């Protein structure tokens, strides 16, 4: 059947950086050729790629793919730098800790120094790693890690668990992870497990326990297609929900990315949504406030908060205490910047309540805190109220360097 979706305002984004980061770590362990389709040009992936290259993986760029080729064994005394990428840092820290005979140093940015890492370092050292932090650098002596039973606080960051799971096939013994506390971003742990299974690793889950048996090896595959980055698509869907003309984007109906479910929240709020094969259309309709648990979609809390301003009733966003530990303290940032707009916000340790505002202060400058998620969320406000200014937008390159070019295509 021919598509009934009008292709005006059509936006197509690159592959998911969350998936690519995990694939690159697995590729560094596999040391086998791998072709990746729908790659990404964002800064986070460039950062991970630069560091994986130092580990002996060559990248050959094609028209719509990249070939990963193992060129050499990793050299000793590697110097890695991860800039502001928490994902790259945490995944690489675990990877380098599990690389016997290789000493390495990972340096991080001042922004990244303000985010929690100690728990991951402590857990790695508990299973035999040799990791030391000295100011902005982490010194690592790679070795065989033991594995074993680990109790991990899952309320801080899912990336700690993902980092350990990805290197678990390299461990001497079974890895058994007991998840403690309320899980933050649990969908990203499930993503890691799904990708590991695609590469031949059996991972067992039972309530709050994840286990990986020792003696397994990642299996080579010829090629891997990366899903579109739904974290980037959500901003365009939100724009569509405030636009009479609407916005159309690429789409797949089944995804391992938690932010894929953001479309369900827009539907719940009342947005006009049409899905046709590989495309989706989101248009303006009367929006109602909702109460929602966003523990699994923390990156879209600022996006939902912006939409809540334009709803006809208040919106409550729950289970989001871990947003304090992102590129910025996103909860405080939303409250402070929305207050400038005249929007009433009720902030608790674990929730936000956003009240609709019909008389927004239109001549204000919003700080973006060098946080790419805030840049993109606040740009939705600016698109609807052009007199609003954003203090800085350069951080957007971290996840979608094409964002503002794409934004300008939307009328």
C-alpha positions as CSV (number, residue, x, y, z in Angstrom):
1,X,0.0,0.0,0.0
2,X,1.3,3.5,-0.8
3,X,2.2,5.7,2.1
4,X,-0.5,8.1,3.2
5,X,1.9,10.2,5.2
6,X,2.8,13.6,3.7
7,X,6.6,13.6,3.3
8,X,6.9,17.4,4.0
9,X,9.1,18.0,7.1
10,X,10.7,14.6,6.8
11,X,13.6,14.0,9.1
12,X,15.9,11.0,9.0
13,X,18.5,10.4,11.8
14,X,21.6,8.4,12.0
15,X,22.2,5.1,13.9
16,X,21.8,4.8,17.7
17,X,25.0,5.9,19.5
18,X,24.0,3.7,22.5
19,X,24.0,0.6,20.3
20,X,27.2,1.6,18.4
21,X,29.2,2.1,21.6
22,X,28.4,-1.4,22.7
23,X,29.2,-2.9,19.3
24,X,32.6,-1.2,19.2
25,X,33.5,-2.7,22.6
26,X,32.5,-6.1,21.4
27,X,34.5,-5.6,18.2
28,X,37.6,-4.8,20.2
29,X,37.2,-8.1,21.9
30,X,36.3,-10.1,18.8
31,X,39.2,-8.9,16.6
32,X,37.3,-10.1,13.5
33,X,36.1,-8.1,10.5
34,X,32.6,-6.5,10.9
35,X,30.6,-4.2,8.6
36,X,28.3,-1.7,10.4
37,X,25.4,-0.1,8.5
38,X,23.8,3.2,9.5
39,X,26.8,4.5,11.5
40,X,26.8,7.8,13.3
41,X,28.9,11.0,13.0
42,X,28.2,12.3,16.5
43,X,31.0,13.3,18.8
44,X,30.4,10.5,21.3
45,X,31.0,7.9,18.5
46,X,34.0,9.8,17.1
47,X,35.4,9.7,20.7
48,X,34.9,6.0,21.1
49,X,36.2,5.3,17.6
50,X,39.4,7.2,18.2
51,X,40.1,5.2,21.3
52,X,39.2,1.8,19.8
53,X,41.5,2.6,16.9
54,X,44.3,2.9,19.5
55,X,43.4,-0.6,20.5
56,X,44.2,-2.0,17.1
57,X,40.9,-1.7,15.1
58,X,41.0,0.1,11.8
59,X,37.9,1.9,10.4
60,X,37.3,2.0,6.7
61,X,34.4,4.3,5.7
62,X,32.1,3.4,2.8
63,X,29.1,5.1,1.4
64,X,26.5,3.8,3.8
65,X,28.7,1.6,6.1
66,X,31.9,1.3,8.0
67,X,34.2,-1.7,8.0
68,X,36.0,-2.6,11.2
69,X,39.2,-4.5,10.6
70,X,41.6,-5.8,13.2
71,X,45.0,-4.5,12.2
72,X,47.3,-5.1,15.2
73,X,47.5,-6.1,18.8
74,X,47.0,-3.2,21.3
75,X,50.3,-1.6,22.2
76,X,51.3,-1.1,25.8
77,X,51.0,2.3,27.6
78,X,47.9,3.4,25.7
79,X,46.8,7.0,26.2
80,X,43.0,7.3,25.9
81,X,40.9,10.4,26.2
82,X,37.1,10.3,26.4
83,X,36.2,14.0,26.5
84,X,32.7,14.4,27.9
85,X,31.4,10.9,27.0
86,X,30.4,9.0,30.1
87,X,29.4,5.9,28.1
88,X,32.7,5.7,26.3
89,X,34.6,6.2,29.6
90,X,32.7,3.6,31.6
91,X,32.8,1.0,28.8
92,X,36.4,1.6,28.0
93,X,37.5,1.6,31.7
94,X,36.1,-2.0,32.0
95,X,37.5,-3.0,28.7
96,X,41.1,-1.8,29.4
97,X,40.9,-3.4,32.9
98,X,40.3,-6.7,31.2
99,X,43.2,-6.4,28.7
100,X,46.1,-8.5,30.2
101,X,49.6,-7.0,29.8
102,X,48.4,-3.6,28.6
103,X,48.9,-0.5,30.7
104,X,46.7,2.4,29.9
105,X,45.7,5.8,31.0
106,X,42.2,7.3,30.4
107,X,41.8,11.0,30.9
108,X,38.4,12.7,31.3
109,X,37.0,16.2,31.0
110,X,36.2,18.4,34.0
111,X,32.5,17.9,33.3
112,X,32.9,14.1,33.5
113,X,34.9,14.4,36.7
114,X,31.7,15.7,38.4
115,X,29.8,12.5,37.5
116,X,29.9,9.3,39.6
117,X,32.5,6.6,38.8
118,X,33.9,5.4,42.1
119,X,31.4,2.5,42.3
120,X,32.5,1.0,39.0
121,X,36.2,1.4,39.9
122,X,35.6,-0.3,43.3
123,X,33.7,-3.2,41.6
124,X,36.4,-3.7,39.0
125,X,39.2,-3.7,41.6
126,X,37.2,-6.2,43.7
127,X,37.4,-8.8,40.8
128,X,41.1,-8.3,40.3
129,X,41.5,-5.2,38.3
130,X,44.2,-2.6,39.0
131,X,42.6,0.8,38.5
132,X,43.7,4.0,40.2
133,X,42.2,7.5,39.8
134,X,44.6,10.5,40.0
135,X,42.7,13.7,39.5
136,X,41.4,13.7,35.8
137,X,43.1,10.4,34.8
138,X,42.6,6.8,35.5
139,X,45.6,4.5,35.4
140,X,44.9,0.9,34.5
141,X,47.1,-2.2,34.5
142,X,45.1,-4.7,32.4
143,X,44.8,-8.3,33.7
144,X,42.6,-11.4,33.8
145,X,39.5,-10.6,35.9
146,X,38.1,-13.2,38.2
147,X,34.4,-12.7,37.8
148,X,32.3,-13.9,40.8
149,X,29.3,-12.6,42.6
150,X,28.9,-8.8,42.7
151,X,26.3,-6.7,44.4
152,X,25.9,-3.5,42.4
153,X,23.9,-0.3,43.2
154,X,21.7,-0.1,40.1
155,X,20.2,3.3,41.1
156,X,23.2,5.4,40.0
157,X,23.9,4.3,36.4
158,X,23.0,1.4,34.2
159,X,26.3,1.9,32.4
160,X,28.2,0.3,35.4
161,X,26.3,-2.9,34.8
162,X,26.6,-2.7,31.0
163,X,30.4,-2.2,31.3
164,X,30.8,-5.3,33.4
165,X,28.5,-7.5,31.2
166,X,30.3,-6.6,28.0
167,X,33.6,-7.9,29.4
168,X,32.1,-10.9,31.2
169,X,33.2,-13.4,28.5
170,X,36.8,-12.5,29.3
171,X,36.5,-13.4,33.0
172,X,37.9,-16.6,34.6
173,X,34.7,-17.5,36.5
174,X,31.0,-17.0,36.0
175,X,29.8,-13.4,36.5
176,X,26.7,-13.1,38.7
177,X,25.4,-9.5,39.2
178,X,22.9,-8.8,42.0
179,X,21.1,-5.5,41.2
180,X,20.4,-3.5,44.4
181,X,18.2,-0.5,44.7
182,X,15.8,1.0,42.2
183,X,17.1,0.4,38.7
184,X,18.0,3.5,36.7
185,X,17.6,3.2,32.9
186,X,17.0,-0.5,33.1
187,X,16.2,-0.6,29.4
188,X,19.9,0.1,28.6
189,X,20.9,-3.0,30.5
190,X,18.4,-5.0,28.5
191,X,19.9,-3.4,25.3
192,X,23.4,-4.6,26.3
193,X,22.0,-8.1,27.0
194,X,20.2,-8.2,23.6
195,X,23.4,-7.2,21.7
196,X,25.5,-9.7,23.6
197,X,23.0,-12.5,22.7
198,X,23.2,-11.4,19.0
199,X,26.9,-12.0,19.2
200,X,26.5,-15.5,20.7
201,X,26.7,-14.9,24.5
202,X,24.1,-16.6,26.7
203,X,23.0,-14.2,29.4
204,X,20.5,-15.3,32.1
205,X,18.2,-13.0,34.0
206,X,16.2,-13.8,37.1
207,X,14.4,-11.0,38.9
208,X,17.3,-8.8,40.2
209,X,20.1,-11.1,39.1
210,X,22.0,-11.3,35.8
211,X,24.5,-14.1,35.2
212,X,27.0,-14.9,32.4
213,X,28.7,-18.3,32.4
214,X,32.4,-18.4,32.0
215,X,34.1,-19.9,29.0
216,X,31.9,-18.2,26.4
217,X,33.3,-16.3,23.4
218,X,31.7,-13.6,21.2
219,X,30.9,-15.0,17.8
220,X,31.8,-13.1,14.6
221,X,29.0,-11.9,12.3
222,X,29.5,-10.4,8.9
223,X,27.4,-7.2,9.3
224,X,25.2,-5.3,11.7
225,X,22.5,-2.8,10.9
226,X,22.2,0.0,13.6
227,X,18.7,1.1,14.5
228,X,17.9,4.8,14.0
229,X,18.7,6.8,17.1
230,X,15.3,7.2,18.8
231,X,16.8,9.5,21.5
232,X,17.4,12.0,18.6
233,X,14.0,11.3,17.0
234,X,12.1,12.2,20.2
235,X,12.8,15.9,19.8
236,X,11.4,16.0,16.3
237,X,8.3,14.0,17.5
238,X,7.9,16.6,20.2
239,X,8.1,19.4,17.7
240,X,5.5,17.7,15.6
241,X,3.2,17.5,18.6
242,X,3.3,21.3,18.7
243,X,3.0,21.9,14.9
244,X,-0.2,22.0,12.8
245,X,1.9,20.8,9.8
246,X,3.4,18.1,11.8
247,X,6.8,16.3,11.5
248,X,7.6,13.0,9.8
249,X,10.6,10.9,10.6
250,X,12.1,7.5,9.9
251,X,10.8,4.7,12.2
252,X,10.9,1.0,13.0
253,X,8.2,-0.7,15.0
254,X,10.4,-2.9,17.1
255,X,13.4,-1.5,18.9
256,X,15.7,-2.3,21.8
257,X,16.1,1.4,22.6
258,X,14.1,2.6,25.7
259,X,13.3,6.0,24.0
260,X,11.4,4.2,21.3
261,X,8.5,4.2,23.8
262,X,8.4,8.0,24.0
263,X,5.9,7.9,21.1
264,X,3.5,6.1,23.6
265,X,3.7,9.1,25.9
266,X,2.8,11.5,23.1
267,X,-0.1,9.3,22.2
268,X,-1.2,9.3,25.8
269,X,-1.0,13.1,25.9
270,X,-3.2,13.3,22.8
271,X,-0.9,14.0,19.9
272,X,-2.0,13.0,16.4
273,X,0.2,10.0,15.4
274,X,0.2,8.0,12.2
275,X,2.6,5.1,11.5
276,X,3.1,3.7,8.0
277,X,5.8,1.1,7.6
278,X,9.2,2.9,8.0
279,X,7.7,6.3,8.6
280,X,5.9,8.1,11.4
281,X,3.9,11.3,11.5
282,X,3.3,13.4,14.6
283,X,1.0,16.4,14.5
284,X,-0.5,18.9,16.8
285,X,-3.6,18.1,18.8
286,X,-5.0,19.1,22.2
287,X,-2.4,17.9,24.7
288,X,-3.3,16.8,28.2
289,X,-0.9,16.4,31.2
290,X,0.1,13.0,32.3
291,X,1.7,11.3,35.3
292,X,4.5,8.9,34.2
293,X,7.4,6.9,35.5
294,X,10.5,8.1,33.5
295,X,13.1,5.9,35.2
296,X,13.7,4.1,31.9
297,X,13.7,7.2,29.7
298,X,15.8,9.8,31.6
299,X,17.1,11.5,28.5
300,X,13.6,12.5,27.5
301,X,12.6,14.1,30.8
302,X,13.6,17.6,29.5
303,X,11.6,16.9,26.3
304,X,8.5,15.8,28.2
305,X,8.9,18.8,30.5
306,X,8.8,21.2,27.6
307,X,5.7,19.6,26.1
308,X,4.1,19.8,29.6
309,X,4.1,23.6,29.4
310,X,1.7,23.5,26.4
311,X,-0.6,20.9,27.9
312,X,-4.0,21.7,29.4
313,X,-3.3,20.1,32.8
314,X,-0.2,19.5,35.0
315,X,2.3,16.8,34.2
316,X,4.1,14.8,36.9
317,X,7.4,13.0,36.0
318,X,8.4,10.4,38.6
319,X,11.5,8.2,39.5
320,X,14.1,10.5,38.0
321,X,16.5,11.1,40.9
322,X,19.4,9.8,38.8
323,X,19.1,12.9,36.5
324,X,21.2,14.7,39.0
325,X,24.2,12.8,37.7
326,X,23.9,13.5,34.0
327,X,25.9,16.0,31.9
328,X,24.3,18.5,34.3
329,X,21.9,18.4,37.2
330,X,19.0,18.2,34.8
331,X,16.3,18.5,37.5
332,X,17.7,21.7,38.9
333,X,18.4,23.0,35.4
334,X,14.8,22.5,34.3
335,X,13.4,24.2,37.4
336,X,15.7,27.2,37.2
337,X,15.2,27.8,33.5
338,X,11.5,27.2,33.5
339,X,11.2,29.6,36.4
340,X,12.7,32.3,34.1
341,X,9.9,31.5,31.7
342,X,7.2,32.0,34.3
343,X,6.4,28.2,34.4
344,X,5.5,26.8,37.8
345,X,7.6,23.8,38.7
346,X,7.5,21.6,41.8
347,X,10.7,19.8,42.3
348,X,11.3,16.9,44.7
349,X,14.3,14.6,45.0
350,X,12.7,12.1,42.7
351,X,10.0,14.0,40.7
352,X,9.0,17.0,38.7
353,X,5.6,18.6,38.4
354,X,5.2,20.9,35.5
355,X,2.2,23.2,35.3
356,X,0.9,24.6,32.0
357,X,1.7,28.2,31.3
358,X,-0.3,30.5,28.9
359,X,1.8,33.6,29.5
360,X,5.3,32.6,29.0
361,X,8.0,35.2,29.4
362,X,9.1,35.5,25.8
363,X,12.3,37.5,26.0
364,X,14.6,35.3,28.1
365,X,17.9,33.6,27.6
366,X,18.0,30.0,28.7
367,X,21.2,28.4,30.0
368,X,22.0,25.0,28.5
369,X,24.7,23.9,30.9
370,X,26.8,22.4,28.1
371,X,24.2,19.6,28.1
372,X,23.2,18.3,24.7
373,X,19.8,17.0,26.0
374,X,18.9,20.4,27.4
375,X,20.0,22.1,24.1
376,X,17.7,20.0,22.1
377,X,14.8,20.2,24.5
378,X,15.0,23.9,24.9
379,X,15.3,24.4,21.1
380,X,11.7,23.1,21.0
381,X,10.7,26.1,23.0
382,X,12.7,28.4,20.8
383,X,11.1,26.9,17.7
384,X,7.7,27.8,19.0
385,X,8.7,31.1,20.7
386,X,11.5,32.6,18.5
387,X,12.3,35.4,20.9
388,X,13.6,33.0,23.4
389,X,17.4,32.7,23.2
390,X,19.7,29.8,24.1
391,X,23.0,30.6,25.7
392,X,25.0,28.0,23.9
393,X,24.2,25.2,21.5
394,X,27.6,23.7,20.7
395,X,27.0,20.7,23.0
396,X,24.5,19.3,20.5
397,X,27.4,17.8,18.5
398,X,27.7,15.2,21.3
399,X,24.7,13.2,20.0
400,X,23.5,14.8,16.8
401,X,25.7,17.2,14.9
402,X,23.0,17.6,12.2
403,X,20.3,18.6,14.6
404,X,20.0,22.3,13.8
405,X,20.3,21.7,10.1
406,X,17.5,19.3,10.4
407,X,15.5,21.6,12.7
408,X,15.7,24.3,10.0
409,X,14.0,22.0,7.5
410,X,10.8,22.1,9.7
411,X,8.5,24.9,8.8
